[in-house]
Amino acid sequence: MIKRTAVAVWRGDLKGGSGSLELGSGAFSGKYSFTSRFEDGVGTNPEELIGAAHAGCFSMALSGELSKAGYTVEEINTEAIVSMEKGEAGFSITGIKLITKARVKDIEMETFAKFASGAKENCPVSRALTGVKVYLEAHLLK
């Protein structure tokens, strides 16, 4: 079993406090606050990190499946847009849109779209986020 870790530390009350996030690998650490999460303040936020995880997982899954099928992948660039809205129960992530642009040799758009759809459904982060609607926009670059 593979285990990955991250640590979050929060100090103070919700609106006036601040926190820090750190990946167990040491590859990233960052500050976060009420304003970086719910407004346009400086720093990161959990939703942004979920987006990074999802984009990274999707890109790797898509590359793996295309390579396994014999295609040559030059580049996959995926942006994840995580939407959050306030409802009666508080804030919720309401959707994630993956926008992927790829350079893959000798593949038609229809075939590429099938592989992209499969990666969207089957990457481990997508499976972990089954309670969130995930949208996909796939572009094949020449």
N, C-alpha and C positions, 0 to 999 in steps of 0.2 A: 504494500500500500504506500502510495506517495502522499506525503503531507507537506503543505506549504503554510507559512505563518505570516502574519502581519500584526502589528501592535498599534492601537490607537490610545492616546492619552488626552483627556479633556480636563481643563481646569476652569472652574468658575461656573456661573450660571449660563443658561442657554444663550441669551443675547449678548451678554458682555464677556463671556468666557472665550477661550481659544484652545486649540488642540494641535496635536501633531500626529502624523501617520508615518509608519515606517514598515517597509517590507523586511521580512526575515532574512532575505538574501543580502540586504544592504544596498540593493540597486536603486532604491528610491526612498526618500523621506521628504515630507512636506508639511506645511502648516495649513490648518483649516480653521474656519470660524463661522459664525452665523451668517455673516455677510458674504463669505465665499461660497456658502452653500445655498442660501435662499435669495441672495441679491447678486450684485456684480462686484463683490469685494475681492481683494487680492488673496490668493491661496488656492488650494485644491478643495475637493469635496468627494465624498464617497461615490456619488453618481458618476463623476468624471472617471474615477478609478474603475468602476464597473464597465464604463464605456471602453476604456483602454483594454481591460481584460477581454471583453467580448470581441473587439476588433482584432486583437492579437490571436485569440483562439480561432476565430472564424478564418482569418487569413491563413493560418497554419493548416487548418483542416482542409480548406479548399486546395491549397498547394499539394497536400498529401494525396488527396483523391485524384487530382489531375495528373500528378506524377505517376501514381499507381496505374492509371489508365494509359500511360505512355506519352502524355503531353509534356512539352518543355515549358516550364514556367519561368518567365524572366522576372516578373514583379507582380505583386499583389499589394495594393494600397487600399486600406479600408478605414473609413471614418465611421464612428458610432455616435449617433446623436441620441442622447438619453433625455426623455421628456419626463418632467415631474410636475404634478398638479396638486393643489390643495383641495381636498374634499371634506366631507363631514367628519371622517375619521382622522383627518390630518393629511400630511403630505404622502403621496404615493408615486412610485415610478409607474407611468401609464403607458410607456412604449419605448422601444429602441429601434432606430432606423439605421441599418447598416448600408453604407454607400461604398461599394467596392469598384475599383478600377484596376484592371489587370492586363498584363501583356503575356499572352500565351501563344506559342507558335502553333500554326496549323489547326486551329479550332474554329468552329462556326459559333455564332452567338447563341443559337438555340441549344447547342450542346453545352456551352459554357454556362448558360442560365440554369440548366439542370444540375450541373455540378455545384453551382453557387447555392441553389435552393437546398440541395442535400447537405452542404456544409452548414447552412443556417439552421437546419433542423437538428443536426447531429454533433456539432462541436460540443465539448463538455460544458462550456459556459452557457450556451443556448439551452442545453438540457437542464442546467441548474436554474435557469430563469423562466421556467415554463409558465409561471403565473403572469408573465409580461408579454404583451403582443410585440413581436419582432417583425419589422418590415425590412424588405431587401430591395435595393436598387443596384443592379449589376451592369457594369460597362466593360466592354472588351475594347482595349486600345490597340491600335495597329502600330 
